[in-house]
Amino acid sequence: MIGSKYSVAVLGAGNGGQAIAGLLASQGHSIRLWNRSPDRLNPIKAKGYIDLTGIFSVRGKIDLITECLEECVQDVDIIMVATTADAHRELAQALCPFLQEGQIIVLNPGRTGGALEVRHVFNQYALSQNIYVAEAQSLVFACRIEGPATVRVIGIKDYVPVAALPCRDTEYVLSCIRQLFPCFVSSPHVLYTSFENIGAIFHPTVILFNAAAIERSEEFLFYQDMTPSIAEFLVQLDQERLLLGRSYGIQLLSIFDWLAKAYPDCKGETLVERMRTNPAYAQIKAPTQLQSRLFLEDVPTGLVPFVDFGEAAGLMMPLTRSIVNVSGSLLNREFWKYGRTLERLGLANKDPKDILEYVQK
């Protein structure tokens, strides 16, 4: 299967999915694009291609644009999942009848526990272990749909860790997908990629502390209008994530260091300065409503599993827990009920030693 060109199914036609599909198609790979609803697909069907603007100026012809999952994934080499992470479980269940030996599935990104959740579904369905499952630590692009079948790519990361489950598959997966995105690098196992879910630290907190402005329809820049007080809270919140990593024997990058690693062009001695000088964050506007994926995705698939992994290690994580509680009350959502708990990841009643043994095997 290893070669210069691949057949790739891209699942999800949001910002990231269209950017992935458009760029890979422009490079000569055979691309199929799936979305559950037709709204995002119809403009692409009308054109037959996706235009990328911003740091790219390319056009990618999409070979197949479909709402039929079976048609999309049949006989492809690689399946790039670009749906929101809260759809991973349902999507994994829907994929089970159609997957074939040797196919590679990459979650872009997995958020926290994405590969664990997908693999748990596959185990429940007694699916072959010869289906490769991996997760990226974050989406490769900073991008936004700016028109029909047109995506503006504001930035692309230099460094995106990837891990497979089981971890012995990581190097094989990377030998294939690095030909698609050279920024993919090897990570020891999926707890590294899961615990470095930086979006879970940034997104819900900024939304929560700006909830009134969002409800008043006041426009602001999500990253570049960061204030020192909110930045300091983010640093404190991030200390709980770093402690979580240490509880599992993992030295994680702080949010301050991660910004420089992923985006070398951002500069500054403070978190605020690095946010404001990051070219990839330039002009990214805040959502216009509280019912945003920055809440609805990042809380249940980011902060909830942080707390659950923490409980298994004897950590309370009060700030992380408070963001889940307050955001759940604000949106009238039971995040604790349907978020990624250890039970939903197939890790119920396991302690850190057991969990590490599972992800490292």
C-alpha positions as CSV (number, residue, x, y, z in Angstrom):
1,M,0.0,0.0,0.0
2,I,2.9,2.4,0.6
3,G,3.4,4.6,-2.4
4,S,3.3,8.1,-3.6
5,K,-0.4,8.4,-4.1
6,Y,-3.3,7.1,-2.0
7,S,-7.0,6.7,-2.1
8,V,-8.4,8.6,0.9
9,A,-11.9,8.9,2.3
10,V,-12.4,12.1,4.2
11,L,-15.3,11.9,6.7
12,G,-16.8,15.2,7.6
13,A,-17.2,18.3,5.4
14,G,-16.7,21.0,7.9
15,N,-13.7,23.4,8.0
16,G,-11.1,20.8,8.6
17,G,-12.6,18.1,6.4
18,Q,-12.9,20.4,3.4
19,A,-9.3,21.7,3.9
20,I,-7.9,18.1,4.1
21,A,-9.9,17.0,1.1
22,G,-9.0,20.0,-1.0
23,L,-5.3,20.0,-0.3
24,L,-4.8,16.2,-0.7
25,A,-6.8,16.3,-4.0
26,S,-4.6,19.1,-5.3
27,Q,-1.6,16.9,-4.6
28,G,-2.9,14.1,-6.8
29,H,-4.4,11.8,-4.3
30,S,-7.8,10.2,-5.0
31,I,-10.3,11.8,-2.6
32,R,-13.7,10.8,-1.6
33,L,-15.7,13.1,0.7
34,W,-18.6,12.1,3.0
35,N,-20.9,14.1,5.2
36,R,-23.9,12.9,7.0
37,S,-26.1,15.7,5.9
38,P,-26.3,17.1,2.3
39,D,-26.0,20.8,3.2
40,R,-22.2,20.9,3.2
41,L,-21.9,18.6,0.3
42,N,-24.3,20.3,-2.2
43,P,-22.0,23.3,-3.0
44,I,-19.1,21.0,-3.5
45,K,-21.1,18.7,-5.7
46,A,-22.1,21.7,-7.8
47,K,-18.5,22.6,-8.4
48,G,-16.8,19.2,-8.2
49,Y,-13.8,20.7,-6.5
50,I,-12.7,22.6,-3.4
51,D,-10.7,25.8,-3.5
52,L,-8.2,26.7,-0.8
53,T,-7.2,30.3,-0.2
54,G,-5.0,32.0,2.4
55,I,-1.6,30.4,2.7
56,F,-2.5,28.1,-0.2
57,S,-3.9,28.9,-3.6
58,V,-4.9,25.5,-4.9
59,R,-7.9,23.7,-6.3
60,G,-8.6,20.0,-5.5
61,K,-10.9,17.9,-7.6
62,I,-13.0,15.6,-5.5
63,D,-13.5,12.2,-7.1
64,L,-16.6,11.2,-5.1
65,I,-18.9,13.4,-3.0
66,T,-21.5,11.3,-1.1
67,E,-23.8,10.8,1.8
68,C,-23.3,7.0,1.5
69,L,-20.7,5.9,4.1
70,E,-20.2,2.4,2.5
71,E,-19.6,3.9,-0.9
72,C,-17.1,6.4,0.5
73,V,-14.8,4.0,2.4
74,Q,-15.0,0.9,0.2
75,D,-11.4,-0.1,-0.9
76,V,-9.7,3.1,0.2
77,D,-6.3,3.1,1.8
78,I,-6.8,5.7,4.4
79,I,-9.8,7.1,6.2
80,M,-9.3,10.6,7.6
81,V,-12.0,11.3,10.2
82,A,-12.7,15.1,10.4
83,T,-16.0,15.1,12.2
84,T,-16.4,16.6,15.6
85,A,-15.1,14.3,18.3
86,D,-18.5,13.9,19.9
87,A,-19.6,12.0,16.7
88,H,-16.7,9.4,16.9
89,R,-18.7,6.7,18.7
90,E,-21.7,6.8,16.4
91,L,-19.4,7.0,13.3
92,A,-17.3,4.0,14.5
93,Q,-20.5,2.0,14.9
94,A,-21.7,2.9,11.5
95,L,-18.3,2.0,9.9
96,C,-18.1,-1.5,11.4
97,P,-19.9,-3.3,8.6
98,F,-17.9,-1.7,5.8
99,L,-14.2,-1.7,7.0
100,Q,-11.6,-3.9,5.3
101,E,-8.4,-5.5,6.4
102,G,-5.4,-3.1,6.4
103,Q,-7.3,0.2,6.3
104,I,-5.9,3.1,8.3
105,I,-8.3,5.3,10.3
106,V,-6.9,8.6,11.5
107,L,-8.9,10.9,13.8
108,N,-8.2,14.5,13.0
109,P,-8.1,15.2,15.9
110,G,-8.9,12.5,18.5
111,R,-9.4,15.1,21.2
112,T,-9.1,13.2,24.5
113,G,-9.6,9.4,24.2
114,G,-10.8,9.3,20.5
115,A,-8.7,6.3,19.5
116,L,-9.6,4.6,22.8
117,E,-13.3,5.2,22.1
118,V,-13.2,4.0,18.5
119,R,-11.1,0.9,19.4
120,H,-13.6,0.1,22.2
121,V,-16.5,0.2,19.7
122,F,-14.5,-2.1,17.3
123,N,-13.8,-4.5,20.1
124,Q,-17.5,-4.6,21.1
125,Y,-18.3,-5.5,17.4
126,A,-15.4,-8.1,17.4
127,L,-13.9,-6.2,14.5
128,S,-10.5,-7.4,13.1
129,Q,-7.4,-6.0,14.9
130,N,-6.0,-5.5,11.4
131,I,-7.9,-2.2,11.1
132,Y,-5.4,0.5,12.1
133,V,-6.7,3.2,14.5
134,A,-4.7,6.4,15.2
135,E,-5.4,9.9,16.5
136,A,-3.7,13.2,15.8
137,Q,-3.2,15.5,18.8
138,S,-4.8,18.4,16.9
139,L,-6.1,19.4,13.5
140,V,-3.3,20.2,11.1
141,F,-4.9,23.5,9.9
142,A,-6.2,26.7,11.3
143,C,-8.9,27.2,8.7
144,R,-12.5,28.5,8.1
145,I,-15.0,27.9,5.3
146,E,-15.4,31.3,3.6
147,G,-17.8,30.4,0.8
148,P,-19.3,27.6,-1.3
149,A,-16.6,24.9,-1.6
150,T,-13.9,27.4,-0.5
151,V,-11.8,27.3,2.6
152,R,-9.4,29.9,3.8
153,V,-6.3,28.2,5.4
154,I,-4.9,30.7,7.9
155,G,-2.1,28.5,9.2
156,I,-0.7,25.0,9.2
157,K,1.1,23.4,12.2
158,D,4.7,22.4,12.0
159,Y,4.3,19.7,14.7
160,V,1.3,17.4,15.1
161,P,1.9,14.2,17.3
162,V,0.2,11.1,16.2
163,A,-0.3,7.8,18.1
164,A,-2.0,4.5,17.2
165,L,-3.8,2.1,19.4
166,P,-2.1,-0.3,20.0
167,C,1.1,1.8,20.0
168,R,3.0,-0.9,18.1
169,D,1.1,0.2,15.0
170,T,2.2,3.9,15.2
171,E,5.3,3.7,13.0
172,Y,3.5,1.8,10.3
173,V,0.7,4.3,10.3
174,L,3.1,7.2,10.2
175,S,5.1,5.7,7.3
176,C,1.9,6.1,5.3
177,I,0.3,9.3,6.5
178,R,3.5,11.4,6.7
179,Q,3.3,11.3,2.9
180,L,0.1,13.2,3.2
181,F,1.2,15.6,6.0
182,P,4.9,15.8,6.8
183,C,4.1,17.6,10.1
184,F,2.8,14.3,11.6
185,V,5.3,13.0,14.2
186,S,5.4,9.9,16.4
187,S,4.0,10.0,19.9
188,P,4.7,7.2,22.4
189,H,1.1,6.3,23.0
190,V,-2.4,7.7,22.9
191,L,-2.3,9.2,26.4
192,Y,0.3,11.7,25.1
193,T,-1.9,12.8,22.2
194,S,-5.1,12.7,24.4
195,F,-3.6,14.7,27.3
196,E,-2.2,17.3,25.0
197,N,-5.7,18.2,23.9
198,I,-4.9,21.9,24.1
199,G,-8.2,22.9,22.6
200,A,-10.0,21.6,25.7
201,I,-8.0,24.2,27.7
202,F,-8.5,27.1,25.3
203,H,-11.9,26.8,23.8
204,P,-14.5,26.3,26.6
205,T,-12.8,28.8,29.0
206,V,-12.6,31.7,26.5
207,I,-16.3,31.1,25.5
208,L,-17.4,30.9,29.1
209,F,-15.7,34.1,30.2
210,N,-17.1,35.9,27.1
211,A,-20.6,34.4,27.2
212,A,-22.4,37.7,27.8
213,A,-20.6,39.4,24.9
214,I,-21.4,36.4,22.6
215,E,-25.1,36.6,23.6
216,R,-25.1,40.3,22.9
217,S,-23.7,39.5,19.4
218,E,-20.6,41.5,20.1
219,E,-17.8,40.6,17.6
220,F,-14.3,39.9,19.0
221,L,-11.3,37.9,17.9
222,F,-11.1,34.6,19.7
223,Y,-7.4,34.5,20.3
224,Q,-6.0,38.0,19.6
225,D,-8.4,39.8,22.0
226,M,-7.2,37.6,24.8
227,T,-6.9,39.5,28.1
228,P,-4.2,39.0,30.8
229,S,-6.7,37.8,33.4
230,I,-8.2,35.1,31.2
231,A,-4.7,34.1,30.0
232,E,-3.7,33.7,33.7
233,F,-6.7,31.5,34.3
234,L,-5.8,29.4,31.3
235,V,-2.3,28.9,32.8
236,Q,-3.8,27.8,36.1
237,L,-6.2,25.5,34.4
238,D,-3.4,24.0,32.4
239,Q,-1.5,23.2,35.6
240,E,-4.2,20.6,36.3
241,R,-3.6,19.0,32.9
242,L,0.1,19.0,33.4
243,L,-0.4,17.3,36.8
244,L,-2.7,14.8,35.2
245,G,0.1,13.9,32.7
246,R,2.7,13.5,35.5
247,S,0.3,11.2,37.3
248,Y,0.6,8.9,34.3
249,G,4.4,9.3,34.0
250,I,4.0,11.8,31.1
251,Q,5.8,15.1,30.7
252,L,3.4,17.2,28.7
253,L,4.1,20.6,27.0
254,S,2.5,23.5,28.7
255,I,0.1,25.6,26.6
256,F,2.8,28.3,26.5
257,D,5.4,25.9,25.1
258,W,3.0,24.1,22.8
259,L,2.1,27.3,21.0
260,A,5.8,27.8,20.1
261,K,6.2,24.1,19.1
262,A,3.1,24.0,16.9
263,Y,3.5,27.5,15.5
264,P,7.2,28.6,15.5
265,D,6.3,32.1,14.1
266,C,4.5,33.1,17.3
267,K,6.6,35.1,19.7
268,G,6.4,36.6,23.2
269,E,7.3,36.2,26.8
270,T,3.7,35.8,27.9
271,L,0.7,33.7,26.8
272,V,-1.2,36.8,25.7
273,E,1.8,37.9,23.5
274,R,2.0,34.4,21.9
275,M,-1.7,34.4,21.2
276,R,-1.6,37.9,19.6
277,T,1.5,37.3,17.5
278,N,0.5,33.9,16.2
279,P,-0.1,34.3,12.4
280,A,-2.3,31.2,12.4
281,Y,-4.7,32.8,14.9
282,A,-4.9,36.2,13.1
283,Q,-8.5,37.4,12.5
284,I,-10.2,34.2,13.8
285,K,-13.5,35.5,15.1
286,A,-15.3,34.2,18.1
287,P,-18.5,32.1,17.6
288,T,-21.7,34.0,17.3
289,Q,-23.7,31.8,19.7
290,L,-23.1,29.8,22.8
291,Q,-24.3,26.6,21.2
292,S,-20.9,26.2,19.6
293,R,-18.7,23.2,19.1
294,L,-16.1,24.9,21.3
295,F,-18.5,24.0,24.1
296,L,-20.5,21.1,22.7
297,E,-17.4,19.2,21.5
298,D,-14.5,20.3,23.8
299,V,-16.3,19.9,27.1
300,P,-17.6,16.3,26.7
301,T,-14.6,15.0,24.7
302,G,-11.9,17.0,26.4
303,L,-12.6,18.2,30.0
304,V,-14.8,15.3,31.1
305,P,-12.2,12.7,30.2
306,F,-9.5,14.8,31.9
307,V,-11.5,14.7,35.1
308,D,-12.2,11.0,34.8
309,F,-8.6,10.1,34.1
310,G,-7.7,12.3,37.0
311,E,-10.1,10.5,39.4
312,A,-8.5,7.2,38.5
313,A,-5.2,8.8,39.6
314,G,-6.7,10.3,42.8
315,L,-6.8,13.9,41.5
316,M,-9.7,16.3,42.1
317,M,-8.9,18.8,39.3
318,P,-11.2,21.5,40.8
319,L,-10.8,24.1,38.0
320,T,-11.4,21.6,35.2
321,R,-14.4,20.2,37.0
322,S,-15.8,23.7,37.6
323,I,-15.7,24.5,33.8
324,V,-17.7,21.4,33.1
325,N,-20.2,22.2,35.8
326,V,-20.7,25.8,34.9
327,S,-20.8,25.3,31.1
328,G,-23.3,22.4,31.6
329,S,-25.6,24.6,33.7
330,L,-25.2,27.5,31.2
331,L,-26.2,25.3,28.2
332,N,-28.5,23.0,30.1
333,R,-26.4,20.0,29.0
334,E,-25.6,16.9,31.0
335,F,-21.9,16.7,30.0
336,W,-21.1,14.3,32.8
337,K,-23.7,11.9,31.5
338,Y,-22.7,11.6,27.9
339,G,-19.1,12.7,28.0
340,R,-16.1,10.4,27.5
341,T,-15.9,8.7,30.8
342,L,-13.5,5.8,31.3
343,E,-16.4,3.4,31.0
344,R,-17.1,4.7,27.5
345,L,-13.5,4.3,26.6
346,G,-13.4,0.7,27.8
347,L,-11.3,1.5,30.8
348,A,-13.8,1.2,33.7
349,N,-12.3,0.4,37.1
350,K,-8.8,0.6,35.8
351,D,-6.0,2.5,37.7
352,P,-3.2,4.4,36.0
353,K,-1.0,1.3,35.9
354,D,-3.7,-0.8,34.2
355,I,-4.4,2.0,31.7
356,L,-0.8,2.5,30.8
357,E,-0.4,-1.3,30.3
358,Y,-3.4,-1.2,28.0
359,V,-2.2,1.7,25.8
360,Q,1.4,0.5,25.7
361,K,0.8,-3.1,24.6
